[in-house]
């Protein structure tokens, strides 16, 4: 290791649900520093999830985000002048970051629906995750190049 390890910051939880995951979703959806708008979107989505499913919305959100998380991804490795796509397992922090980033990308207007879709193992983010897994599966032959 060349440099010292980065110190993980402890982020505040959100005021309404006292949940770190909800706070992270709010921060991910926030654009141009408009946190109040992002909070309104996320809290509205949580209320809609509670109405639609009739279950605890935080449990549904947690399960949905766990369904969105990719397990493997493809990274490029240079070996002797050639570049190979190598499947690599993803560490947990990056899994969550990718899941939330994809959700923000696909669900700008329909956060609640995307959460419900992910809870039911359908939707755009799950399609993206499956595409990532298929790419890794297709390039399994190059797995021995992973360092």
Secondary structure, 3 states (H helix, E strand, C coil): CCCCCCCCCCCCCCCCCCCHHHHHHHHHHCCCCCHHHHHHHHHHHHHHHHHHHCCCHHHHHHHHHHHHCCCEEEEEEEECCEEEEEEEECCHHHHHHHHHHHHHHHCCCCHHHHHHHHHCCCCHHHHHHHHHHHHHHHCHHHHHHCC
